[in-house]
Amino acid sequence: MSIDSLERTSTLDPAEVAAHYDDLDKFYRALWGEHVHHGLFLTRGMSPEEATRKLIGVVAAEAKVQPGSTVCDVGCGYGGTSRVLAREYGASVTGLTISAAQHAYACAVDPGTENPRYLLCDWLHNDLEPDSFDIVIAIESSEHMPDLAAFFDQAARVLRPGGRLVVCAWLTRDALRFWEQRMLIGPICREGRLRGMETAGEYQRLGRESRLIPISFGDVSRQVKATWPICARRVLGGLIRDPANRRFLFRDGGPNRIFALTLFRIWLAYEVGAMRYGVLTYEKL
Ligand SMILES: C[S@@+](CC[C@H](N)C(=O)[O-])C[C@H]1O[C@@H](n2cnc3c(N)ncnc32)[C@H](O)[C@@H]1O
């Protein structure tokens, strides 16, 4: 476990995470659209939209989503992935987010439908039935949970025996240099309201402790890191074009505005290899 995650395991308040996403709601939608996750750029010239869909495709394949599969999408954001799995794969999907702004958006996309159903709740304190899902997925949400072991415990609780968990996670390289922790990973976690970042080995160990057997791990850092220069271009373009964006990001008392600039740190963290991106698949015993 990284030094930073040890320091922050018990101090990150889920209310802060919710406030982060509520405060940056418009900014995130302008920057990312409905999918608040990396793209998987498998070929040169692949568009961000295609790359976003590629990552969802990998998650669906790892999870073995089939028509009728019951899927829990932990930290579903605006519900983009939940809708793809429901509409295109025929799965029955429940998405959870801790952000009221995201929940309201997701519910408004297709009012009246029960698939996906969206819950506004904290994953670490959910009321879902035990053994009730074939599949649990968590695309870039586990990093926000104050207690990673409790994240895995909940996944093991709601999955049926033999069910699969697929996690897309922001990770660190095994041995971080002091300056990488100090200048990159620490600030990225603080500014992005992340508990901390762990290594792939730590994610596998904690899964195993919750009776979730790691069955594969893919390090796709090289394929996802192109996400960040694209984000940087979009942010700079937005700031130059629209004074309202400048006022929003640089206004006094906006506790989350600094995160807009963190993306340059993330870009650098990938370039020096301090940050890694993993797709981890587990099966419940
Ligand atoms: C980076 S976004 C990813 C969103 C979505 N998975 C996607 O790929 O578009 C992180 C998500 O995790 C959710 N989240 C963070 N902590 C949570 C918690 N304790 N319970 C439920 N959702 C949580 C946030 O509300 C947000 O939707």
The ligand as an SDF file (V2000), in Angstrom:
LIG
                    3D

 27 29  0  0  0  0  0  0  0  0999 V2000
  -14.6580    8.6890  -12.0110 C   0  0  0  0  0  0  0  0  0  0  0  0
  -16.3840    8.5150  -11.7260 S   0  0  0  0  0  0  0  0  0  0  0  0
  -16.7040    7.0850  -12.7150 C   0  0  0  0  0  0  0  0  0  0  0  0
  -18.1430    7.0290  -13.1340 C   0  0  0  0  0  0  0  0  0  0  0  0
  -18.5450    5.8610  -14.0320 C   0  0  0  0  0  0  0  0  0  0  0  0
  -18.0990    4.5780  -13.5190 N   0  0  0  0  0  0  0  0  0  0  0  0
  -18.0490    6.0690  -15.4310 C   0  0  0  0  0  0  0  0  0  0  0  0
  -17.1470    5.3310  -15.7930 O   0  0  0  0  0  0  0  0  0  0  0  0
  -18.5520    6.9410  -16.1300 O   0  0  0  0  0  0  0  0  0  0  0  0
  -16.4600    7.8780  -10.0520 C   0  0  0  0  0  0  0  0  0  0  0  0
  -17.8400    7.5160   -9.5800 C   0  0  0  0  0  0  0  0  0  0  0  0
  -17.7670    6.8510   -8.3240 O   0  0  0  0  0  0  0  0  0  0  0  0
  -18.8690    7.2520   -7.5390 C   0  0  0  0  0  0  0  0  0  0  0  0
  -18.5850    6.9810   -6.1250 N   0  0  0  0  0  0  0  0  0  0  0  0
  -17.5320    7.3830   -5.3930 C   0  0  0  0  0  0  0  0  0  0  0  0
  -17.6350    6.9320   -4.1190 N   0  0  0  0  0  0  0  0  0  0  0  0
  -18.7910    6.2260   -4.0560 C   0  0  0  0  0  0  0  0  0  0  0  0
  -19.4500    5.5090   -3.0190 C   0  0  0  0  0  0  0  0  0  0  0  0
  -18.9320    5.4290   -1.7900 N   0  0  0  0  0  0  0  0  0  0  0  0
  -20.6170    4.9050   -3.3070 N   0  0  0  0  0  0  0  0  0  0  0  0
  -21.1470    4.9750   -4.5510 C   0  0  0  0  0  0  0  0  0  0  0  0
  -20.5610    5.6370   -5.5840 N   0  0  0  0  0  0  0  0  0  0  0  0
  -19.3990    6.2490   -5.3360 C   0  0  0  0  0  0  0  0  0  0  0  0
  -19.0160    8.7220   -7.8660 C   0  0  0  0  0  0  0  0  0  0  0  0
  -20.2930    9.1850   -7.4880 O   0  0  0  0  0  0  0  0  0  0  0  0
  -18.8140    8.6730   -9.3780 C   0  0  0  0  0  0  0  0  0  0  0  0
  -20.0280    8.3500   -9.9860 O   0  0  0  0  0  0  0  0  0  0  0  0
  1  2  1  0
  2  3  1  0
  2 10  1  0
  3  4  1  0
  4  5  1  0
  5  6  1  0
  5  7  1  0
  7  8  2  0
  7  9  1  0
 10 11  1  0
 11 12  1  0
 11 26  1  0
 12 13  1  0
 13 14  1  0
 13 24  1  0
 14 15  1  0
 14 23  1  0
 15 16  2  0
 16 17  1  0
 17 18  1  0
 17 23  2  0
 18 19  1  0
 18 20  2  0
 20 21  1  0
 21 22  2  0
 22 23  1  0
 24 25  1  0
 24 26  1  0
 26 27  1  0
M  CHG  2   2   1   9  -1
M  END
$$$$
